[in-house]
Amino acid sequence: MPRLTPYQLMALLLSAAAYAGIAYATPRAHFGQLVGLLAVAFAAYIWLVRSQLPLRVALVAGLLLRLLWLPVAPALSDDYHRFRWDGLLVAGGQNPYLHRPDELLTPSTRAWPTLADNASLRQRLTSLYPRLNSPHYYSVYPPVCQAVFGLGAWLFPDSEQVFIVFLRVVILSTELGTMLLLMSLLRTFGQPKHRALWYVLNPLVIVELTGNLHFEALLICGLLAAWWALARGRWVWSAGALGLAVATKLLPLLVLPFLIRRLGWGAFLRYAGVLSVVVGGFFVPFLSADLFHNFGRSLDLYFHTFEFNASFYYLLRAVGYWQVGYNQIATIGTSLALTAGLLLLLLAWREHQPSMASLGRALLLALTLYYLLATTIHPWYLTPLVALSCFARYRYALVWSGLVALSYAAYQTSTYSENLALVGLEYGIVLSVLLWELTRPVPAPLA
């Protein structure tokens, strides 16, 4: 293995110390400590990539930095409790989409008899219920997530810690696949393989995916696998991989408009057909009269109720308060979603000379547009942008991946109150960098 310089070794050790501090000694409410450790991790990250860290060393380092989190419960997210709740239901032969947690454990509801013949499952759910952050919402996690949750709960029904380790091993496996796919795609399109390090060593990716157990890791791996297969003419395999990604998170559906001109209408329709069969096949085990109604209600909450770390939506919300005196999120959320959809179609239609090599850049800009018009942007949402940045000259997403940590200021108190000054600072810098890079005629210096 290539030798490290003393400074590179020091930067790697500094990164490891920062991640260990975040994983083992930083509660989510300790915002100052969290931001300080992340700042150290990002400084080391930028220096390591600029120092031409040997590729093989960087890949090993990326895996070891992720392995630091293996035995510890996520400190910055409590979503894993809902993962385990859904997993216990799946392992117990129940459909996780049919009932809200509060319905299942309330004797007066019609859902109560669902667990009447399974006392052990009811006991496990009862002990888990107080830790859920969304007991009044239907599950929004698509079937690939449910399959992983269910397998973990079936294997380890009584151990939360081992369940967490199982999920982390799954995510680590997909992260390894993502690293290999990044290097292969970069080589295929004649771009420097070292660009993969922008993803491999990125602190947001390490903290939010491996650390906080977010399944964007599977989304990214599936999306890159679909692109890799499509670049080799294996469109059936590509559609299958994209179907896996869609059945993990619905976001990859935004890829479809950008495939029409690359494939032609005939091939695109066949591709979409295979994709539909794959996604539908994953939903088949959960089919019921209430599935799409309940799942749709959860999605409706995302567009019309939830709001966090948004950009243009917050400006429009302020205008709405000024005009009518109350939050018009129901109207604004719908308008922004429709606007994003129309602009993405326009972007796909007006794309200049679409090719397989330019797909990464197109998707980077498309997802950026979608996120800028969204009402909710949690930090882990940005990890696909980091992966796609490896294929474009733009580095604004890397800047955003560092600044989005400011959104954790909302968790300093139990009321989860956002600091709008920090939100403004985040988006002010990100949009400035984005506009500079879009109008700059020469490649960005960090390419």
N, C-alpha and C positions, 0 to 999 in steps of 0.2 A: 504494500500500500504506500502511496506517495507520502513523503514526510511533511509534517506541519512546521510552520515557523513558530517560534515562541509566542508571537503576538496572536496568531490564529488559535493556538491552543488556549491562550488566556481568554480570548473572546468566547470560545466554546465553553470553557469552564464558567465564565461569567453568565452565559446564557443558561447553563444548567442550574446555576445557583438561583437565578431569577425565576425560572420555571418551578424549581422546588419550593421557593418561597411562596409563589402563587398557589401551587397545588396543595401545600401542606400547612400554610400559616397565614392565609389571607382570606378571611370571610368577605362575602360580597359587599357588606356594608362599609368595609374599610377602604373607601375610594382612594384616598391619598396614597396608601400603601400599594394598592393595586396599580394605579397609574404610574407610580415610581418604578415598580418592578417591571412593568411592561415597557416603560421608557428605556430601561437598561437592556431589556431583551431586544427591542427594536434597534437600539444603537449598535449592539453587537451583531445583529442580523445584517444591517446595512454594511457594516465594516467587513464582515465575513464574505459577503457576496462580491463586494468591490475588491477584496484582496485576492480574488481568483483562487478561492479555496478549491483544492482538487475535487473533482466531481465524485469520485468514489468515497472520499472522506466525508463529503457533504451528505451523501446518501446515508452512510452509516450514522453520522451525527444526527441527521433528521430522525432516523428510527430510534436512536438511543434517547433523544430528547423527548420523544413521544412515550417511550417506555417508562420514563420517570413517573408518569401519571398512573401506571397500571393498577396499583392496589387501592388508590384513594378515591373516595366519592367526590363528585364535582362540587366545588365550593361556590362557583359563580352561577350555577343554574340548578333548579330543583325539578326540571322537566322529567328527570329520570324516574321520579316517583310515578308519574303518569305512564311512562314506558312500562314499568313493572305492573301497574294496575291492568293495563290492556293485555300485557303478556300473561298474567294470571288468568284473565278471562279466557283468552285463546287456549291456553293449556288446559283449562277446565271445561273446554267444549262450548264456550259461550261466544256470542257474537259481540265484539267490543263496540260496534257502531249502533247498537239498538237502544241502549239506555245510558243516561248520564249517571255518574257515580252517586250523586245524591238520590236518584231514583232507586238505584239498586239497594241502597241501605236504609231506605225510609219505609217502615211497615205499611204506611197508608197508601203507597203507590202501587199500581198494577205490576210494576217491575219486581216488587219484593219477592213473589213466589219463585222467580227465576232461579234463586240460589237455595230454595227450600231443601233440596235433596243433596246439597253439597256443603256440609257444615264446615269442613276444613277450609274450603275456598272462601266462605263467608267470613270465617275468623281471620284469614289472612287479609282480606279486603278491608275488614273493619279496623284492623290495626294500622293499615296503610292510609286509610282515608284522611286522617287529620293532616297529613303531609302533602296532599295534593294542592296544586296551585290553581286548578281549574275544575273543581268538583261539579260545577253547574253547567258544564259544556259537554257536548258530545265529542267523541274522539275525532280528531282531524288527521290522524296518521294513516297514510295509505297502506295497502296490503303487504308490501315487502317489509315495511317497518313492523307491521303486526306479526309477520312470520318470524322475524328475528326476535321480537319481544316474546312471542309465544314459546319459541324454542328455548330461550334463556330461562323463562319461568318454569317450563316443563322439566328442564335439567336441574334447576336449582330453585325449587319453589319456596324454600324456607331461609335462604341466605341472600340478603340484599347485596352484600359485598361481592359474593361470587357472581351474582347476576350482573353487577357493574363490570367486573373483570371480563365476563363473557362478551358484553356489548363492546367493551374497549378492544378486545381481541378482534372482533368482527371489523371494527373501524380501522384498526391498525392494518389488517389484511387488505382492506380496500385502499388505504393510503399507500401501501406498498405498490399495489396495482396502478394507482394514479401516478406515482413517481416513474414507473417503467413506461407507462403510456405517454407521459409528457416527453420523456427523452426520445421515444420512438417517433412521435409525431414531429418533434422539432427536427430530428434527423431527416424524416421524410420530406419536409418542406424546406430543407436546406438552411435551417436556422441554428444558431449556436445552442448546443445541449446545455450549456451552463445557465441558460435562461430558466431551466427547470428549478434552479435553486431559489428563485423568487417565491416559488410555492413551497418547496421542500422545507425551507428554514423559516418561513413566515410565522411570526409569533401569533397572529390572529388565527391562522390555520391550526397551529399546534394547540393553542389554548381552547378554542371553541369546538374543534372536531374531536380530537383525542381527549382533551381535558374535560370538556363539558358534554361529550357524548352526543353531538348533534349529527344527524344522518345526512347532512349535506355531503359528507364524505362519500356515501354510496351514490348520491346524485352525480357528483363530479366524476367519479370513476366510471359510472355508466355512460355519461355524456361523452367523455373522452374515448371510451371503448367504441361507442357508436360512430364517432368521427373517424377513429383509426380504421374500423372495418369498411366504412364508406370510401375512404381514401384508397382502399385496396380493391374496390369494386365488389365487396361482399355485402350487398345491400340488405339481404335477408338477415344476416348476422347483425348488421348495424341497426335495423329496425327492432330486432329482439333486444339488443343492449339498450337502445333508447326507451323501449317499453319497460325494461327493468328500472331505468332511471325515473320514468314518469310514475311508475307504481311505487316508487320510494318517496318522491316529492313531485307535485304536479308541475312545477316550474319548467322542466324541460320541454313542455308542450310549446313554449315560445320559440323553439328551434324550427318548428315545421314551416312557417312562412319563408324561411331562408333556404329551404331545401327545394322549393318549387322550381326556381330557375336553374339550380344546379343539377337537378335530375330530369327536368321536363315533366309535363303533366302526367303522362302515362306512367312513367316510373315512379313519380311521386305518389300517385294514387295507389299503386301496388305497395309501396313502402308504407303508406298510411294504413293500408289494410292489414298488413302484418303487425304493425304497431298496435292497432286496435285489438287484434286478436290476443296479443300478448298481455296488454293491459287488462282487457276483459277477463282473460283467464285467471289473472291474479285476484280479481274481484269476485269470481264465481263462488268460492267458499263462503263468502260473506253476504251473498245475495239475499235480500228480503224486501218486503214491501216498504220498510222504513229506511233502508240503507241510504238511498240517494237523498231522501228528504232530510234525514239527520245530518248526513255529511254536508249537504248543501247549507244547512243552518249554521254549521261551524264555519264554512267558507264565508257566509254572509256576515258573520261576526267580524271576520278579518277585514272585510271591505267597509263595513258600516258601523262598527263599534270600537274596535281596537285602534289605538293610536300610540305610537312610540317612535321617537327619534326620526320624525319625518322632516321633509324640507319644504317643498312647495305647498304641501297640504297645510302645514302650520301657518303659512302666509295667508292662504285662502280662509282658513279657520278664523284668523284674526279679523279679516275683512267681514266674514259672516257675523262675528260677534258685534262688530261696529255697526253693521247694517240692521240686524234683527235682534241682537241681544242674546243669542243662544248658539250652541254648537250645531252647525248644519252638516255634520259628518255623513249623514245618510245621503244627502244630495251631492256633497262634494266628493265623497268616496266613489259613488257611481260614476260621476262625471270624469274623475281622474282615471278610473279603470277603463272607461270607454275611450278616453283620449289616448291612453297608453296603447290600447289595442290598435286604434287607427294609425297612430304614429309608427308602431312596429310594422304594420302592413305597408305603410308608405316607405319606411326605411328599406324593407325587403324588396319592394318594387323598384325603388330608385337606386339600389346598390350598383356601383360601378364595377363591371366585369367580375361577377361573382365566380369564385372558384373554391375548390376544397381548401387551398392554402389560405384563402382570405376569410374562411368561415369563422375562425377564432376571433378575428377583429370585429366582424359583423355582430357576433353574439355578445362580445364584450360591450359594444355600444348599445345594443338592444337591451341587455339586462340593466345597464346603467340607466337608460331612459325609464325603464319599468320601475326601478327602485326610486328614482328621483320623484316619480309621481305616486308612490305608494304612501299609505297612511301609517305603515308600521315597518320599521327597519331595525331588526335586532342585529347585533354584531355578526353572528354566524351567517346571516344572509349574504354577506359580502364575500365569503370564501370562494364561490364560483368565479367571481370577478378576478380574484388573485390568480386562479389557475389560467383563465383566459388571457390575462396580461402577459403571460409567457410568450404569446404568439403575436403581440402587437408592440408598436413602439411607444404606446402610452403607459405612463406609470402613475396616473392619478389614482387608480384603484389601490395601489400599494400605499400611497399617502392616506387614502381613506381607511385602509385596514389598520393603520396606526391611530388615526384620530377617532375612530368609532368607539374606542374604549372610553371616551368622555361620556358616552351614554350611560355608563354604569354609575354615574353620579345620582341617577334617579333612585338607586337602591340604598342610599345612605340612611333612609328612614323607612319605617313600615308603611308609610302612605305612598311610597313610590312616586315622589314628586320630581318631575324633570326640571333641570336647570336650562332654561331656554337660551341663556347667554352662551352656555357651552355648546348647545345644539347649533346656534348661529355661528359660533367660531368654527365648529366642525365643517359645516357646509360652506361657509365663506371661503375657507382655505381649499376645500376639495373642488368647488366650482371654479375657483380662480385657476387652479392647476389644470383642470379639465379644459377650460377655455383657452389657456395658454398653449396647451399641447395640441388642441384641435386647429389652432390658427398658426402654429409654428411650422414653417415649411420644411425644416430639417428634422431628422430623427432626434428623439429625446436623448440626452447625454448618458442616461443610465441603461440604454439598450444593450 
